[in-house]
Amino acid sequence: MTSENVPDGPKIMLVAGEASGDQLGGRLMAAIKVQEPNAQFIGVGGPRMEREGLKSLFPMNEMSVMGLTEVIPHIPHLLKRISQTADFAKKQKPDAVVTIDAPDFSFRVGKKLKGKGIPLIHYVAPSVWAWREGRAKKIAGFLDHLLALLPFEPPYFEKEGLPTTFIGHSAVEERNDGDGQRFRAQHGLGDDKKLLAVLPGSRNSEVKRLLPVFRQVIDALAAKYPDARIVVPTVSKVADTVATAMKDWPLDPIVVATDQERHDAFAAANCALAASGTVSLELAIAGVPHVIAYQVNAVTGWIAKRLIKIDTVTIVNLVLGRKLIPEFLQENCQAKNIIPVLDGLLGDEPARAEQEAGFDEACTMLGFGDRAPSEKAAEQILKIITKK
């Protein structure tokens, strides 16, 4: 068969809005290509998706804004990008549109595409179990299918008539992917050298807000563990900001920004101090005991506190139904609170072992040991396209 006679594969439009969505999108694209080698991809994504062959309609990081007061100045530009994305879909007429997380952006795009004959699939169910349960009914009005990462999510949406598939959390695909010995050898760290991972977030707003608190924590721990080192796995868009801010930090920070270095650093670390988000699950999957610390703008925090109906923001804690991972949020995000708990993890083997045992339990519940979540997601998307 000549190349001219090779049939075109399905044209799939993917829309990701932040680093975690880019990770999901990249894995999804790779899995789709295995099942449908002739698939074509268009849409919006970051470096991970671009490595899989996506030419992004515009830079994905324009959408990476979080918090009420942070978003307001960007609203006109975000609205322009929403319209641009929807218009692009109408013009290209893909076989399916898959929006990935970033619900404020994704759902506005989805509403504009309702009734246009394009299957609309959203990857990552919104956290209606945490706040605004009424969103389930609203998105059921324009979505055709939802892909859920957590095992308890589908019933919230199925009762509103939205077909929902639990595929497992994509982060479980990276378990045991790092080489701790390689990382330690590359950076001259002996096996007995204590290594603390510090992860201040993937957005500039997070980094700027959390680094001063994290610095106070590291100053205190450096006094007790002067021979320890810290590693700072980050993402490319904030790597320079982080590296500049940490130039004068104690414990000689090692800043890394590639996926493989990140995985190797996790495998080498004794424990971690991290911003809230997907990274907590990544650390759990890698078996790294950690604590979570996070702050948003005071106004955003005040509103969230009155809307959110759960008492933990960490996925592992949610899945297990208990607070395995300590959290220091908003007014509790203070060095004096974090230091003794992190000190306990850094110096106490039993404290680390307790978290590690819980991680194994949670990972099994999230799909580890089963088929890869991205493989299940790809299969479901291609089934929907075939039915169309």
C-alpha positions as CSV (number, residue, x, y, z in Angstrom):
1,M,0.0,0.0,0.0
2,T,1.4,3.4,-0.9
3,S,1.5,6.2,1.5
4,E,-1.2,7.9,-0.6
5,N,-3.6,5.1,0.2
6,V,-3.0,5.0,3.9
7,P,-6.3,6.1,5.5
8,D,-6.3,9.1,7.8
9,G,-6.8,8.3,11.4
10,P,-9.2,10.2,13.7
11,K,-8.6,13.9,14.2
12,I,-8.6,14.5,18.0
13,M,-8.5,17.9,19.5
14,L,-6.9,18.1,23.0
15,V,-7.0,21.1,25.2
16,A,-4.8,21.3,28.4
17,G,-4.4,24.4,30.5
18,E,-1.6,23.7,33.0
19,A,1.4,21.6,33.7
20,S,-0.5,18.7,35.3
21,G,-2.9,18.6,32.3
22,D,0.0,18.6,29.9
23,Q,1.4,15.5,31.7
24,L,-2.0,13.8,31.3
25,G,-2.3,14.9,27.7
26,G,1.2,13.7,26.8
27,R,0.5,10.2,28.2
28,L,-2.9,10.1,26.6
29,M,-1.5,11.0,23.2
30,A,1.2,8.3,23.5
31,A,-1.5,5.7,24.4
32,I,-3.8,6.7,21.6
33,K,-0.9,6.4,19.1
34,V,-0.3,2.8,20.2
35,Q,-4.0,1.9,19.7
36,E,-4.5,4.1,16.6
37,P,-1.1,4.9,14.9
38,N,-2.7,7.2,12.3
39,A,-4.4,9.5,14.9
40,Q,-4.0,13.2,14.3
41,F,-3.7,15.7,17.1
42,I,-4.6,19.4,17.2
43,G,-5.3,21.8,20.1
44,V,-3.6,23.4,23.0
45,G,-0.9,21.9,25.2
46,G,2.5,22.3,26.7
47,P,6.0,20.8,26.2
48,R,5.0,17.2,27.1
49,M,2.1,17.2,24.5
50,E,4.3,19.0,21.9
51,R,6.9,16.2,22.3
52,E,4.1,13.8,21.2
53,G,3.5,15.8,18.1
54,L,1.0,18.6,19.1
55,K,1.5,22.0,17.6
56,S,-0.2,24.2,20.3
57,L,-2.7,26.8,19.0
58,F,-1.2,29.3,21.6
59,P,1.2,29.0,24.6
60,M,-0.5,26.8,27.2
61,N,1.0,28.8,30.1
62,E,-1.2,31.7,29.3
63,M,-4.0,29.8,31.1
64,S,-2.0,28.8,34.2
65,V,-3.6,31.4,36.6
66,M,-5.1,30.4,39.9
67,G,-7.1,32.2,42.6
68,L,-9.8,34.8,42.3
69,T,-7.7,37.9,42.6
70,E,-5.0,36.4,40.4
71,V,-7.5,35.6,37.6
72,I,-9.4,38.9,37.5
73,P,-6.7,40.9,35.6
74,H,-6.4,38.2,33.0
75,I,-10.1,37.7,32.3
76,P,-10.3,39.6,29.0
77,H,-7.4,37.6,27.5
78,L,-8.7,34.3,28.8
79,L,-12.1,35.0,27.3
80,K,-10.4,35.7,24.0
81,R,-8.5,32.4,24.1
82,I,-11.7,30.5,25.0
83,S,-13.4,31.9,21.9
84,Q,-10.3,31.3,19.8
85,T,-10.2,27.6,20.9
86,A,-13.9,27.0,20.3
87,D,-13.8,28.7,16.9
88,F,-10.7,26.6,16.0
89,A,-12.7,23.4,16.9
90,K,-15.7,24.5,14.8
91,K,-13.4,25.1,11.8
92,Q,-11.3,22.0,12.1
93,K,-14.3,19.7,12.9
94,P,-12.3,17.1,14.9
95,D,-13.7,13.6,15.6
96,A,-13.7,14.5,19.3
97,V,-12.7,17.3,21.6
98,V,-10.9,16.2,24.8
99,T,-10.5,18.9,27.4
100,I,-8.1,18.1,30.2
101,D,-8.7,19.5,33.7
102,A,-8.6,23.4,33.9
103,P,-12.4,23.4,34.3
104,D,-12.8,27.2,34.2
105,F,-11.4,27.2,30.7
106,S,-12.4,23.8,29.5
107,F,-16.1,24.0,30.4
108,R,-16.5,27.4,28.7
109,V,-15.0,26.0,25.6
110,G,-17.3,22.9,25.9
111,K,-20.4,25.1,26.2
112,K,-19.6,26.9,23.0
113,L,-19.3,23.6,21.2
114,K,-22.5,22.1,22.5
115,G,-24.8,21.0,19.6
116,K,-22.0,21.2,17.0
117,G,-21.9,17.5,16.4
118,I,-18.5,17.0,18.0
119,P,-18.3,14.5,20.9
120,L,-17.1,16.4,24.0
121,I,-15.0,14.5,26.5
122,H,-13.5,15.9,29.6
123,Y,-10.5,14.2,31.3
124,V,-10.4,14.7,35.1
125,A,-13.8,15.0,36.9
126,P,-14.3,18.3,38.8
127,S,-14.2,17.9,42.5
128,V,-17.9,18.1,43.1
129,W,-17.5,16.0,46.2
130,A,-15.5,18.9,47.7
131,W,-17.6,21.9,46.7
132,R,-20.4,23.0,44.4
133,E,-21.9,19.6,43.8
134,G,-24.4,21.3,41.5
135,R,-21.7,21.5,38.9
136,A,-22.3,17.8,38.1
137,K,-25.8,18.7,36.6
138,K,-24.4,21.7,34.7
139,I,-21.6,19.8,32.9
140,A,-24.0,16.9,32.2
141,G,-25.8,19.4,30.0
142,F,-23.0,19.8,27.5
143,L,-20.5,17.0,28.0
144,D,-20.8,13.6,26.3
145,H,-18.4,11.7,28.5
146,L,-16.3,12.2,31.6
147,L,-13.1,10.4,32.5
148,A,-12.6,10.2,36.3
149,L,-9.3,9.7,38.2
150,L,-10.7,8.8,41.6
151,P,-12.8,5.6,42.3
152,F,-15.6,7.4,44.2
153,E,-16.3,10.0,41.5
154,P,-18.6,8.4,38.9
155,P,-21.8,8.2,40.9
156,Y,-21.9,12.0,41.4
157,F,-22.1,12.4,37.6
158,E,-24.0,9.3,36.5
159,K,-27.0,10.3,38.6
160,E,-27.2,13.4,36.4
161,G,-27.1,11.3,33.2
162,L,-23.4,11.9,32.3
163,P,-21.6,8.7,31.3
164,T,-18.5,8.6,33.5
165,T,-15.6,6.1,33.4
166,F,-13.1,5.6,36.3
167,I,-9.8,5.0,34.6
168,G,-7.4,5.3,37.6
169,H,-5.0,8.1,38.3
170,S,-2.5,8.8,35.6
171,A,0.3,9.4,38.1
172,V,0.4,5.7,39.0
173,E,2.0,5.1,35.6
174,E,5.2,6.6,36.9
175,R,5.6,4.5,39.9
176,N,9.2,3.2,40.4
177,D,10.3,5.1,37.4
178,G,13.2,7.0,39.1
179,D,16.8,5.9,39.8
180,G,17.8,7.2,43.2
181,Q,21.3,5.8,43.1
182,R,21.9,7.5,39.7
183,F,20.8,10.8,41.1
184,R,23.0,10.5,44.2
185,A,26.0,9.5,42.2
186,Q,25.5,12.4,39.7
187,H,25.4,14.9,42.6
188,G,28.0,13.4,44.8
189,L,25.6,12.3,47.5
190,G,26.5,9.3,49.6
191,D,23.9,6.8,50.6
192,D,23.8,8.1,54.1
193,K,23.4,11.8,53.1
194,K,19.9,13.1,54.0
195,L,18.1,14.5,51.0
196,L,15.0,16.7,51.4
197,A,12.9,17.4,48.3
198,V,11.3,20.9,48.2
199,L,8.5,21.6,45.8
200,P,7.1,25.1,46.0
201,G,4.6,24.7,43.1
202,S,4.3,25.0,39.3
203,R,2.8,28.5,39.1
204,N,4.7,31.7,39.6
205,S,2.0,32.9,42.1
206,E,2.4,29.7,44.2
207,V,6.2,29.9,44.1
208,K,6.3,33.6,45.2
209,R,3.9,33.0,48.1
210,L,5.4,29.7,49.4
211,L,9.1,30.2,49.0
212,P,9.5,32.6,52.0
213,V,7.8,30.1,54.3
214,F,9.8,27.2,52.9
215,R,13.0,29.2,53.4
216,Q,12.3,29.6,57.1
217,V,11.7,25.8,57.4
218,I,15.0,25.0,55.6
219,D,16.9,27.6,57.7
220,A,15.7,25.8,60.9
221,L,16.4,22.3,59.5
222,A,19.9,23.3,58.3
223,A,20.9,24.2,61.8
224,K,20.1,20.6,62.9
225,Y,21.2,18.8,59.7
226,P,24.1,20.9,58.4
227,D,25.3,18.0,56.1
228,A,21.9,17.4,54.5
229,R,21.1,18.6,50.9
230,I,17.9,19.8,49.3
231,V,16.7,19.0,45.8
232,V,14.1,21.2,44.1
233,P,12.2,19.4,41.3
234,T,10.3,22.1,39.4
235,V,8.9,22.8,35.9
236,S,10.5,24.8,33.2
237,K,8.3,27.8,33.3
238,V,9.2,28.6,37.0
239,A,12.7,27.0,37.1
240,D,14.5,30.3,36.6
241,T,12.4,32.1,39.3
242,V,13.0,29.2,41.7
243,A,16.8,29.0,41.0
244,T,17.2,32.8,41.4
245,A,15.2,32.9,44.7
246,M,17.2,30.0,46.2
247,K,20.7,31.2,45.3
248,D,21.5,32.1,49.0
249,W,19.6,29.2,50.6
250,P,21.5,26.8,52.9
251,L,22.0,23.1,52.1
252,D,23.2,23.9,48.6
253,P,19.9,23.5,46.6
254,I,19.9,21.3,43.5
255,V,17.3,22.6,41.1
256,V,16.1,20.1,38.4
257,A,13.5,20.6,35.8
258,T,13.3,17.6,33.5
259,D,10.8,14.7,34.0
260,Q,13.6,12.1,34.4
261,E,15.6,14.2,36.9
262,R,12.3,14.8,38.9
263,H,11.7,11.0,39.1
264,D,15.3,10.3,40.0
265,A,15.2,13.0,42.7
266,F,12.0,11.5,44.2
267,A,13.6,8.1,44.3
268,A,16.6,9.5,46.1
269,A,14.8,11.7,48.6
270,N,14.2,10.8,52.2
271,C,11.2,13.0,52.5
272,A,9.7,16.2,51.0
273,L,8.0,19.5,51.7
274,A,5.5,20.3,48.9
275,A,2.8,22.6,47.7
276,S,-0.7,21.1,47.5
277,G,-1.6,19.6,44.2
278,T,-0.9,16.6,42.0
279,V,2.7,16.5,43.2
280,S,1.5,15.1,46.5
281,L,0.2,12.0,44.7
282,E,3.4,11.8,42.6
283,L,5.4,11.8,45.9
284,A,3.1,9.1,47.4
285,I,3.5,7.0,44.2
286,A,7.2,7.3,44.4
287,G,7.1,6.3,48.1
288,V,8.4,9.7,49.4
289,P,7.0,10.6,52.8
290,H,6.0,14.3,52.9
291,V,4.1,17.2,54.3
292,I,1.9,19.6,52.4
293,A,1.9,23.3,52.8
294,Y,-0.2,25.8,50.9
295,Q,-1.5,29.4,50.8
296,V,-3.7,31.3,48.4
297,N,-4.6,35.0,48.4
298,A,-6.5,35.8,51.6
299,V,-9.7,36.7,49.7
300,T,-9.6,33.5,47.7
301,G,-8.9,31.5,50.9
302,W,-11.8,33.1,52.8
303,I,-14.3,32.2,50.0
304,A,-12.9,28.7,49.6
305,K,-13.1,28.0,53.4
306,R,-16.9,28.7,53.2
307,L,-17.5,26.7,50.1
308,I,-15.4,23.6,50.6
309,K,-17.0,20.7,52.4
310,I,-14.0,18.4,53.0
311,D,-11.4,18.6,55.7
312,T,-8.4,17.5,53.5
313,V,-7.1,18.6,50.1
314,T,-4.7,15.7,49.6
315,I,-5.8,12.9,47.2
316,V,-4.2,10.1,49.3
317,N,-6.0,11.3,52.4
318,L,-9.3,11.4,50.5
319,V,-8.9,7.9,49.1
320,L,-7.8,6.4,52.4
321,G,-10.4,8.3,54.4
322,R,-7.8,9.4,57.0
323,K,-5.2,12.1,57.3
324,L,-2.0,10.1,56.6
325,I,-0.2,13.2,55.1
326,P,0.0,16.3,57.3
327,E,-1.3,19.5,55.8
328,F,-0.6,23.1,56.7
329,L,-3.0,25.3,54.9
330,Q,-3.7,29.1,54.8
331,E,-3.1,30.5,58.3
332,N,-1.5,27.2,59.4
333,C,1.0,27.5,56.7
334,Q,3.7,28.8,59.0
335,A,7.3,27.6,59.5
336,K,6.8,27.1,63.2
337,N,4.1,24.5,62.5
338,I,5.8,22.7,59.7
339,I,9.3,22.4,61.2
340,P,8.7,19.8,63.9
341,V,6.6,17.6,61.6
342,L,9.1,17.7,58.8
343,D,12.0,17.2,61.2
344,G,10.2,14.1,62.4
345,L,10.1,12.6,58.9
346,L,13.7,13.6,58.1
347,G,15.0,12.0,61.3
348,D,12.6,9.2,62.2
349,E,12.5,6.0,60.2
350,P,9.2,4.7,61.8
351,A,7.5,8.0,60.9
352,R,8.5,7.5,57.2
353,A,7.5,3.8,57.3
354,E,4.0,4.7,58.4
355,Q,3.4,6.9,55.4
356,E,5.0,4.4,53.0
357,A,2.6,1.7,54.1
358,G,-0.4,4.0,53.5
359,F,1.0,4.9,50.1
360,D,0.9,1.3,49.0
361,E,-2.8,1.0,50.1
362,A,-3.8,4.2,48.3
363,C,-2.0,3.4,45.1
364,T,-3.8,0.1,44.8
365,M,-7.1,1.9,45.1
366,L,-6.0,4.4,42.5
367,G,-5.3,1.7,39.9
368,F,-1.7,0.7,40.4
369,G,-1.2,-2.9,39.1
370,D,-4.0,-2.7,36.6
371,R,-3.8,-1.5,33.0
372,A,-2.4,2.0,32.6
373,P,-5.0,4.8,33.1
374,S,-3.8,6.5,29.9
375,E,-4.4,3.2,28.0
376,K,-8.0,3.0,29.4
377,A,-8.6,6.7,28.6
378,A,-7.4,6.2,25.0
379,E,-9.5,3.1,24.6
380,Q,-12.6,5.0,25.8
381,I,-12.0,8.0,23.6
382,L,-11.5,5.8,20.5
383,K,-14.7,3.9,21.3
384,I,-16.7,7.1,21.4
385,I,-15.2,8.2,18.1
386,T,-16.0,4.8,16.5
387,K,-19.6,5.0,17.7
388,K,-19.9,8.5,16.1
